[in-house]
Amino acid sequence: MTDAAWRRIEPLLPAQPARGGRWADHRTVLNGILWKLATGAPWRDLPERYGNWKTVYERYRRWAADGTFDRVLTHVQVHDDSVGRIDWTVSVDSTIVRAHQHAAGARKKGNRAGRTRHRGAVRRSGGPGAG
């Protein structure tokens, strides 16, 4: 994390508790969280330079639960939008993907495509022009 990014984010992070033992540095822990999220590696594979993986994981869980990450994201979005750094262009794709009838898991009502009912029996239709 750059020094400029850290200066913007640091005031938004929770204060370190007054009681208890030694508290791991927020910046080191945040860098560990960013490394984990960027790589997708398991928490236990976190490099030692970020501290104990369990500490980094617990801080991640705590900040996710108490809304810290939401506050940081909102702050950064509002600030960057006000100075024109965010492009809010949205692209909508109208692609249609049809699923097989069994993909939904429920039976269709009525006749199945390609079949006709004849006096209680199901007979395959030959399609157009079949005679």
C-alpha positions as a LaTeX table, in Angstrom:
\begin{tabular}{lrrr}
\hline
Residue & $x$ (\AA) & $y$ (\AA) & $z$ (\AA) \\
\hline
Met1 & 0.00 & 0.00 & 0.00 \\
Thr2 & 1.36 & 3.40 & $-0.92$ \\
Asp3 & 1.98 & 6.09 & 1.69 \\
Ala4 & $-0.68$ & 8.31 & 0.07 \\
Ala5 & $-3.30$ & 5.53 & 0.22 \\
Trp6 & $-2.38$ & 4.78 & 3.82 \\
Arg7 & $-2.79$ & 8.46 & 4.83 \\
Arg8 & $-6.34$ & 8.40 & 3.41 \\
Ile9 & $-7.36$ & 5.12 & 5.03 \\
Glu10 & $-5.65$ & 5.22 & 8.44 \\
Pro11 & $-8.12$ & 7.64 & 10.12 \\
Leu12 & $-11.02$ & 5.37 & 9.12 \\
Leu13 & $-9.67$ & 2.29 & 10.90 \\
Pro14 & $-10.70$ & 1.48 & 14.48 \\
Ala15 & $-8.47$ & 2.77 & 17.26 \\
Gln16 & $-6.20$ & 0.25 & 18.89 \\
Pro17 & $-7.60$ & $-0.98$ & 22.20 \\
Ala18 & $-6.14$ & 0.56 & 25.38 \\
Arg19 & $-6.05$ & $-2.78$ & 27.19 \\
Gly20 & $-4.50$ & $-6.06$ & 26.26 \\
Gly21 & $-1.14$ & $-7.03$ & 24.87 \\
Arg22 & 0.82 & $-5.83$ & 21.89 \\
Trp23 & $-1.44$ & $-4.91$ & 18.95 \\
Ala24 & $-0.33$ & $-5.76$ & 15.43 \\
Asp25 & 0.21 & $-2.74$ & 13.18 \\
His26 & $-2.92$ & $-1.90$ & 11.13 \\
Arg27 & $-0.93$ & $-1.15$ & 7.98 \\
Thr28 & 0.93 & $-4.47$ & 8.07 \\
Val29 & $-2.30$ & $-6.36$ & 8.72 \\
Leu30 & $-4.13$ & $-4.50$ & 5.95 \\
Asn31 & $-1.32$ & $-5.29$ & 3.52 \\
Gly32 & $-1.67$ & $-8.96$ & 4.55 \\
Ile33 & $-5.41$ & $-8.85$ & 3.89 \\
Leu34 & $-4.84$ & $-7.25$ & 0.48 \\
Trp35 & $-2.20$ & $-9.89$ & $-0.38$ \\
Lys36 & $-4.57$ & $-12.72$ & 0.55 \\
Leu37 & $-7.47$ & $-11.26$ & $-1.42$ \\
Ala38 & $-5.28$ & $-10.56$ & $-4.46$ \\
Thr39 & $-3.73$ & $-14.02$ & $-4.58$ \\
Gly40 & $-6.63$ & $-16.16$ & $-3.39$ \\
Ala41 & $-4.19$ & $-18.21$ & $-1.34$ \\
Pro42 & $-5.30$ & $-19.85$ & 1.91 \\
Trp43 & $-4.89$ & $-17.74$ & 5.06 \\
Arg44 & $-2.30$ & $-20.19$ & 6.39 \\
Asp45 & $-0.06$ & $-19.44$ & 3.38 \\
Leu46 & 0.21 & $-15.75$ & 4.26 \\
Pro47 & 3.89 & $-14.66$ & 4.09 \\
Glu48 & 5.51 & $-14.02$ & 7.48 \\
Arg49 & 6.19 & $-10.36$ & 6.64 \\
Tyr50 & 2.48 & $-9.69$ & 7.31 \\
Gly51 & 2.56 & $-11.26$ & 10.74 \\
Asn52 & 0.69 & $-14.23$ & 12.12 \\
Trp53 & $-1.94$ & $-15.43$ & 9.62 \\
Lys54 & $-4.47$ & $-15.91$ & 12.42 \\
Thr55 & $-4.09$ & $-12.29$ & 13.54 \\
Val56 & $-4.58$ & $-11.04$ & 9.98 \\
Tyr57 & $-7.62$ & $-13.29$ & 9.50 \\
Glu58 & $-9.23$ & $-12.24$ & 12.78 \\
Arg59 & $-8.73$ & $-8.55$ & 11.97 \\
Tyr60 & $-10.24$ & $-9.16$ & 8.52 \\
Arg61 & $-13.27$ & $-10.85$ & 10.10 \\
Arg62 & $-13.68$ & $-8.11$ & 12.71 \\
Trp63 & $-13.45$ & $-5.27$ & 10.16 \\
Ala64 & $-15.86$ & $-7.01$ & 7.80 \\
Ala65 & $-18.40$ & $-7.53$ & 10.61 \\
Asp66 & $-18.17$ & $-4.06$ & 12.18 \\
Gly67 & $-18.49$ & $-2.15$ & 8.90 \\
Thr68 & $-14.91$ & $-0.87$ & 8.71 \\
Phe69 & $-14.46$ & $-1.99$ & 5.10 \\
Asp70 & $-17.82$ & $-0.43$ & 4.14 \\
Arg71 & $-16.76$ & 2.91 & 5.67 \\
Val72 & $-13.41$ & 2.84 & 3.87 \\
Leu73 & $-15.03$ & 1.98 & 0.52 \\
Thr74 & $-17.69$ & 4.68 & 0.89 \\
His75 & $-15.10$ & 7.29 & 1.86 \\
Val76 & $-12.82$ & 6.45 & $-1.07$ \\
Gln77 & $-15.70$ & 6.35 & $-3.56$ \\
Val78 & $-17.13$ & 9.69 & $-2.43$ \\
His79 & $-13.72$ & 11.38 & $-2.45$ \\
Asp80 & $-12.60$ & 9.94 & $-5.78$ \\
Asp81 & $-15.97$ & 10.67 & $-7.41$ \\
Ser82 & $-15.83$ & 14.30 & $-6.26$ \\
Val83 & $-12.47$ & 14.81 & $-8.00$ \\
Gly84 & $-13.54$ & 12.91 & $-11.14$ \\
Arg85 & $-11.45$ & 9.78 & $-10.69$ \\
Ile86 & $-14.35$ & 7.33 & $-11.00$ \\
Asp87 & $-16.02$ & 6.52 & $-14.30$ \\
Trp88 & $-19.55$ & 5.33 & $-13.51$ \\
Thr89 & $-20.22$ & 4.04 & $-17.05$ \\
Val90 & $-22.31$ & 0.89 & $-16.95$ \\
Ser91 & $-22.52$ & $-1.63$ & $-19.76$ \\
Val92 & $-25.45$ & $-4.01$ & $-20.01$ \\
Asp93 & $-25.13$ & $-7.17$ & $-22.06$ \\
Ser94 & $-28.34$ & $-8.51$ & $-23.57$ \\
Thr95 & $-27.07$ & $-12.02$ & $-24.23$ \\
Ile96 & $-29.65$ & $-14.75$ & $-23.76$ \\
Val97 & $-28.59$ & $-18.16$ & $-22.56$ \\
Arg98 & $-31.23$ & $-20.83$ & $-22.82$ \\
Ala99 & $-31.13$ & $-23.67$ & $-20.36$ \\
His100 & $-32.21$ & $-27.23$ & $-21.00$ \\
Gln101 & $-35.66$ & $-28.01$ & $-19.58$ \\
His102 & $-34.14$ & $-30.26$ & $-16.94$ \\
Ala103 & $-31.82$ & $-27.50$ & $-15.72$ \\
Ala104 & $-34.63$ & $-25.89$ & $-13.74$ \\
Gly105 & $-35.49$ & $-29.13$ & $-11.96$ \\
Ala106 & $-39.26$ & $-28.89$ & $-12.44$ \\
Arg107 & $-41.46$ & $-30.61$ & $-15.01$ \\
Lys108 & $-43.04$ & $-28.53$ & $-17.72$ \\
Lys109 & $-46.82$ & $-28.51$ & $-17.95$ \\
Gly110 & $-48.45$ & $-29.65$ & $-21.16$ \\
Asn111 & $-46.93$ & $-31.50$ & $-24.10$ \\
Arg112 & $-43.22$ & $-31.79$ & $-24.56$ \\
Ala113 & $-41.79$ & $-30.19$ & $-27.69$ \\
Gly114 & $-41.60$ & $-32.63$ & $-30.59$ \\
Arg115 & $-44.29$ & $-34.97$ & $-29.23$ \\
Thr116 & $-48.03$ & $-35.23$ & $-29.82$ \\
Arg117 & $-50.68$ & $-36.98$ & $-27.79$ \\
His118 & $-52.76$ & $-39.58$ & $-29.58$ \\
Arg119 & $-55.53$ & $-41.40$ & $-27.71$ \\
Gly120 & $-53.65$ & $-41.56$ & $-24.42$ \\
Ala121 & $-50.34$ & $-42.64$ & $-25.94$ \\
Val122 & $-47.36$ & $-40.47$ & $-26.62$ \\
Arg123 & $-46.07$ & $-40.65$ & $-30.18$ \\
Arg124 & $-43.03$ & $-38.87$ & $-31.60$ \\
Ser125 & $-43.85$ & $-36.35$ & $-34.26$ \\
Gly126 & $-41.86$ & $-36.56$ & $-37.45$ \\
Gly127 & $-41.73$ & $-32.78$ & $-37.58$ \\
Pro128 & $-42.88$ & $-30.59$ & $-40.44$ \\
Gly129 & $-43.56$ & $-32.42$ & $-43.66$ \\
Ala130 & $-43.69$ & $-35.85$ & $-42.03$ \\
Gly131 & $-46.56$ & $-37.77$ & $-43.19$ \\
\hline
\end{tabular}
